[in-house]
Amino acid sequence: MARRISGRSHGDPRTADTRAKVRDDYRPSREEILRYIAENPDRSGKREIAKAFALRGDDRIWLKDLLRDLQDEGLLTRERKRLTRAGALPHVAVLDIFGRDGDGVLLAHPSEYSGAGSPPVVSIRISRGSNGPAPGIGDRVLAKTFPTDDPAGPAYTGRVMKIFEKRSDAVLGVFRVLKDGTLRIEPVERRQPELIVDKEFQNGARNGDLVEVEPARASRYGLPRAKVLAVLGSLTSEKAVSMIAIHAHDIPHIFPADVIAEADAVKPAALAGREDWRELPLITIDPADAKDHDDAVFATPDTDEKNPGGVLVTVAIADVAAYVRYGTALDREALKRGNSVYFPDRVVPMLPERISNDLCSLREGQDRPALAVRMTFAADGRQLRHSFHRVMMKSAAKLAYPQAQAAIDGMPDDKTGPILDTVLKPLWDAYAVLKRGRDGRQPLELDLPERKILLKEDGTVDHVVVPERLDAHKLIEEFMIQANVAAAETLEAKRQALVYRIHDAPSLAKQESLREFLATLSLSLARGAQMRPAQFNGILERVRGADNEALVNEVVLRSQSQAEYSPKNIGHFGLNLKRYAHFTSPIRRYADLIVHRGLIAALGLGPGGLTQQEADRLEEVSALISATERRAMAAERDTVDRLVAAHLAEHIDDRFDARISGVTKAGLFVQLPQYGADGFIPVSSLEGDYYIYDETARSLFGERTGKGYQLADRVEVRLVEVAPMAGAMRFEMLTDPKPLPGSKRSFHKAKGRARASQSRPRGRRR
């Protein structure tokens, strides 16, 4: 029972701005704490809550225990260093407007919602005096959200900050001419029905063309009709599959005329106002097929006798801010795209080719403007100091990762031989120093190899490779990480607004779920809110080389939070860094361009610095570029699925080695390691038993036998159905179920939970 002061109404929380004098023995109730957190999302850290309620001494310990209890009960969740009501919307959210209430007020749902139950409803407020376009039904908006007090009305109100470009009702599909002359549209989305096109609405489309169509109002009988709006190209041509993803995810891929004109009019940056570093032998090391080069590196031993064994590392990054100024057409388009998108058959760049592949690409032997950081490291890998410089540089060599690695391994060629002793070996010596610092820092070390699809000239799949992870890759990665840290530290020290790259620790709910799973393998994970990457690394080390190594790596990965951009720092959990900002790829990421502008402004490095108007919008910009990053990842994943599905369409009934990549009540997702794409096995097709879903063990097990299938199991499957345009494949399980790890007790608990839910998925008994 909370002790209350006279004159305060129940549930009326104090804020930091309206705190009244209270008795020393006052402690707020649970309801008051929850209400305060809901109404003050920006001031919901433990210290801020204590300050708001004037809690001191033992009362702060009491508050800490209460907050932990509320989290354990699922009433609160921890996001970054702040607490939020479970299922609460973030303060800035992307919303989809779906209708109006009885008074005509617009209503919206969050476009992404991971909480339990139905997504909350948000009533949209239109700011008075706003000169911009008014939002309407069907619009997607970026809005600030505020919880309401009305239990019968919407849970939130939203103030619109930005309206995204309107989506039309257009549908993407393949134009087909049937034998009887009927014109059909085969949709690329799995749930979209086929459409009929009348000849007068064919609009020049030919059989096999990828088209954009507008569905007409459905008739009472037969398939709905549509008219062709645009022909996007033949499905048999190169890049057709990635074009599907581009349109399906609304990725801007054609630069407007004013953007191209602005890029074409840009003149190369001059040396005036820059340090001349053209004699410094900076080199670029990139993938062999890279078309733009935005980072160059150089290293030497530190000659300062006070730093024995130390090194000096220089990282130079293309000075995109010299050409892309805030408020220009180039800048607006770059923010709209947020980042470049990489498909197996093409790149959709953030900036026009004139900028990304020419003026800002650090080409070998050509003068290029750059923003460079010179860092000093102690012998143990600690960064001692750093300084930023605006320079003119000239790359001494353009190398590929395997080429640089071969030179270090004793096989130099005509290009690497002359610089082996003067440039390459000092770089590897410096990496050895930085690696000591990385090993001491202990970032999260997941072993999840990446696959790369190689295509034939016609754009179809040739084969899939797992590129070898070389020290050359690790060297560049660690140099870039340290440059990013230096950028964040410098901007913080100068009190300059910036966009951080943040990565939160796993939520308490995910920690508990992981802990329960590990218990089925007789592995333990320490409890406590302050998790560290080293604790996960200890688990991964224990299973290294074991049969369940892939399983544990996969589950640990899925327990992690998603990295994002924010003007508020919480550190980067995965890298185990207190402050981190993206600085090293401004050609392909807008976040890095913001950081460059911040450094230019904070250090007085000339024109192109961050303006106050930009600084005031960083919360909005961070939400936008986090969304474009997720959009790009989804589009890239969909493209891989469609490419592989099209490749395997001629292999119905073939057998494949696979790995279980997901387990749900509905069935099993399996990944083909040879191709890196997923398919599905419905639970109804699993033979011999009724299968029950065990969420804790990530498995389906037979009710009668207790045998089943678990995440990361290696199995043999048969391909039975392919929908190439949807990127969907259905398989049949050929591998017999196996006894699952864990005690009989956990088996019976899972069985009991399944019975209690009364929603057992139906399997097939034979």
SULHUJO-V693110 format. One record per helix or strand. SS is the DSSP state (H for helix, E for strand). FROM is the first residue (numbers start at 1). LEN is the number of residues. If there is no record, write none. Layout:
[[SS/FROM/LEN] [SS/FROM/LEN]]
This chain:
[[E/3/1] [E/27/1] [H/30/10] [H/41/3] [H/46/7] [H/58/15] [E/76/4] [E/82/4] [E/92/9] [E/106/5] [E/121/5] [E/140/8] [E/156/8] [E/170/8] [E/183/5] [E/195/3] [H/199/3] [E/209/7] [E/225/10] [H/240/9] [H/257/9] [E/275/2] [E/283/4] [E/295/7] [E/311/8] [H/320/3] [H/329/9] [E/339/1] [E/341/2] [E/347/2] [H/353/7] [E/364/1] [E/367/11] [E/383/13] [E/397/4] [H/401/8] [H/417/25] [E/452/4] [E/461/5] [H/471/23] [E/500/4] [H/508/13] [H/533/10] [H/549/10] [E/564/3] [E/572/1] [E/577/1] [E/589/1] [H/590/14] [H/612/4] [H/618/31] [E/655/10] [E/667/6] [E/677/6] [H/683/3] [E/691/4] [E/699/4] [E/707/4] [E/714/10] [H/724/3] [E/728/6] [E/738/2] [H/744/14]]
